[in-house]
Amino acid sequence: MSARYILALDQGTTSSRSILFDREGKPVAAAQQEFRQHYPQPGWVEHNPMEIWESQLATARAVLEKAGASPAAVAAIGITNPVSYTHLTLPTKRIV
């Protein structure tokens, strides 16, 4: 199967979203998944980076499944993230 889709990964403040587009730019499939918000004190919000990763991965897999496409059918990936996040990756490959 030739690479014929563009996968858009959109990381929002409260959810992850993926949209699969065809070569003409038409949406083929979309999926969205919320993740938990943690409020350690008034005015603060924190996120678990593994929950963000897991929700983004789940939406990407979902759009491929909806379209009946394999990862090899994706020609390019676009990533959007309107919010600044800082994550550290430890030598154990664990994200914190």
N, C-alpha and C positions, 0 to 999 in steps of 0.2 A: 504494500500500500504506500503510495507516495504521500509526502507531507503536504497536507492541503488545508490545515486549519491554523488559526492564530488563537492562542489561549491567553485571555486577559485575567490576571489575578489582581483583585482589588482588596486591599487591606484597610478596612475602616476602623473607627474607634470602638464600635460595638459588635462588628461582624466581619466575616470573611466572605468574599464573593468571587465566583469564577464565571466567565462567559466565554463560550467557544464560538468563534466567527469563521465563516467560510472565506474563500478567496475573494469574493465580491464584497466582503465586509458585513454580510448579513449574519445576525445572531442565529446560531444553530441550537444552543442549549445554554441554560444558566442555572446556577445553584447558589444558595446563600446559607450561611450558618452563623448564628450568634455565639459569642463566648462570654464567660462570666466577667463581671466588673467587680473589682475589690476596692473597698473604701476604707483604708486604714485610719483615716481621720477626716473631719469635715474639710471639704474643698480639695481633697486628694482622690485620685483614682489610680489603681495599679492593675496590670494584667499579667497573667501567667504566660510567659513566652511559649511554653509547650502547648498550651491550649490554643494560642494563636496559630502556631504551626500545624497542629492537628486539624483545626477547623479549615485552614486554607487548603491543606492536602486533601481533606475530605471533599471539599467543593470541587477541586480540580478533578478528582477521580469521578465524582458524580456527573460532571458535564461530559466527560469522555464516555462514561457508561450510557448516558442518555442518547448520545450521538452514535453509539455503536462504534466508537473509534478507539484505536490503541494510542499509547503515547508516541509511537513512531509516526503517527499521522499529523503531529503538531510540528509546523514549520518554524514557529516563533512564539515566544512568550513575552507579554508585556506586563509590567508590574506597576501598580499605583499604590501610593501610601502618603496620604495627606498629613499624617501626624509623624512627628519625630520619635522614634523608638531607639533605645540603646539596649542591646543584648550582648552579653559576654558569652563566649564559647570556651569552656574549660578544656584542658588537654584530654579529658575523658569524653569529649564531644557532647557533653551535656550543656544545654543552653540555660543560662540563669539571667 
